[in-house]
Amino acid sequence: MEVFRQDENGNKKVIAVLGKQEVIGEMTLLEGGTRCANIIALEDCELSVLSFQSFKDIPDTNPGVIALRKIMEQRKKSEALPA
């Protein structure tokens, strides 16, 4: 999957290319709000969908939630690095 953003002129800037078993949409899920990037599947994908309400019902001590928060922190740090 290719993660990208478009600038005001419509130019595409690729942020990341993700592979198997990668997580997408975690920032919106954890922080609420709207998406901050676009995603294009580069090949056939199987996706799982988790609603915000379902996610809220999972305790913060759940290992999956803890792992998701770590992924989000790592991605935020990598986005903060100068290009």
N, C-alpha and C positions, 0 to 999 in steps of 0.2 A: 504494500500500500504506500502510496506517495502522499505525504502531508505537505500542503502548500498554503500560501497566502497570496492574495492579489493586492497590488497597490492601487492607488486612485486612478492610474492609467491603464489598469487591467493587466499589468505585467505580473507574471507568475514567479514567485520565489519559493523554491523547494526548501522546506524546513527539515524534513527527514524522510527516509525510506524505511518502512517497517516490514518485518517478516512474520513468520508463523508465530502464533501465540502471543502476539503483541497486543497491547491495550490501546484503544482509541476512545476519545471522549471523556477521559478521566477528569480533566480539569473542570469541564462543565458539570459533570456529575458531582464532584466534591465541592465545588465553589458555587454552583448554581449559575444562572445567567445563560448567555447564549454562547454558541461555539466560537472559537477564535481562529479556526483554520478549516481548510477543506481537505477532503481525502478522496483519492482515486484508487480503485483497486487495479493493480497492474496484472493480476491474474485472478482466476476464480477464488473466492473466499467463502468460508463459513463464518458467520458472525453470530454472536449472542447479544441479546438486548436486555438491559436492566433499566427499569424506569427509576426516576429519581425517588419516588415514593417507596419502591421496593428496597432501594439502596438505603434509605433513611431507616428502614425497619431492621437493618442488620446492625448488631452491636459494634461499637468502635474497637472492641477487643478481638473481633473476628480476624483470623490470619489473612484472609483475602482483602479485607479493608485496610489492614496495616500495609500489605504489599502494594496496594493501589496508591496509598499515600506516599510511599517511598518512590514509586515510579513518577508520581507527579512532582515531587521535590527534585528528583534528578532532572526531569525535563525542564522545569523552571530554571534550574541552575544552568543548563546547557543553552537555553534561550538567552540568558543574561550575558553570556560570553560574547565579546566583540567578534564580528564576522571577518 
